[in-house]
Amino acid sequence: MRPVLLGFFLLLGVMRSASPEPPPLKEAFARDFDMGVACASLASLSPEERALIVREFKVITPGSHFKPDHTQPAEGRFTFEQADALVDFAQSNGLAVVGHTLAWHNQTPAWFFADGPNPASRELLLKRLRDHIHAVVGRYRGRVKGWDVVNEGLSDKSDEYLRPNKWQQMVGDDYIAQAFAFAQEADPGAELYFNDYGTEYPHKRAKLIRLVKELQARGIRIDGVGIQCHLQLDRIPFEELEQSIAAFHALGVKVMITELDLDLVERLVWGADTTQHEEPTATNLGWKVAPPELLQRQAEQYAQLFRIFRRQHAAVDRVTIWHLHDGKSFLNNWPVKGRTNHPLLFDRHLQPKPAFDAVLAVASEPRS
Ligand code: XIL
């Protein structure tokens, strides 16, 4: 190699190694909000995945292991091994933990709702809800920062307030207030949240405002609301989302973006009701390698979202991405099983995508 050329490459090498590493997301947005990520079991995370979580994020939400099907698969049989392992991992690495979730229509074993061959009575169901919440929340007292006490309790139908899940049908609308009160008893120091999808849209926004006001009027403590934000490329209601953030903030509760992802593969179902499924077709299985122009549009739309979150920094307490990288997203299996999706900030090889760079760049813009 000619000496001039060799010199050039050496210089390039020196410049590269001297150029500072980009800051972790949690530092870049430290003045705006906490950055969080969902995770599966500790055993399923490689050393590289664990290191990336610890480097980039401040808060973890176990995506499955606090749900009732994991914590109490049969009445009185509690299984905490996986949740314990995640909480220990978080504690030894300086991460806060969000407990997800206590009362939900999914991943809740059938025994909760049965009394032998008959449906459980309201009293029995409330006793089970209380026992469950006391056992789970009580075990992690002081170690879990906050709980998604109730998940997805609002109805999607325009003329219906609450989702008619088994809790609502068998206890009444009151199950929500009861669940919050039980959680408050079990760990008075933990924050208590109501989490749902679609609350960026006006009809679900109005229901959530009503719910928060009703709880507050009854003296039931609610510290925050989660807007899940399972969003689809080119269909993000940016303005409505910002209006929802501001409206929830005006109620005096924290606002959290709890399950952010940005689906690249078209789907028919809106929101994230995991009980709904779609059959595979020629166009809904995704691509092994994502088309670069879609990744670029995704980057721009992620950046637009983070501009909103920063502008609303006084309201937004945390932004959690729903899993670490594209290979771990539930959108590879929902609403169509076995698709290949690319909804997150890191790709399957843990490399930052254009969306990651775009989001990080927003942190250095002036707040608009
Ligand atoms: C998903 C998890 O990511 C999956 O691993 C699990 O198999 C099903 O649930 N809304 C929620 C989350 O509140 O709990 C769901 O998480 C995604 C939709």
Residues whose N, C-alpha, C, O or C-beta is under 5 A from the ligand:
A	BS01	XIL	G63 S64 A272 F330
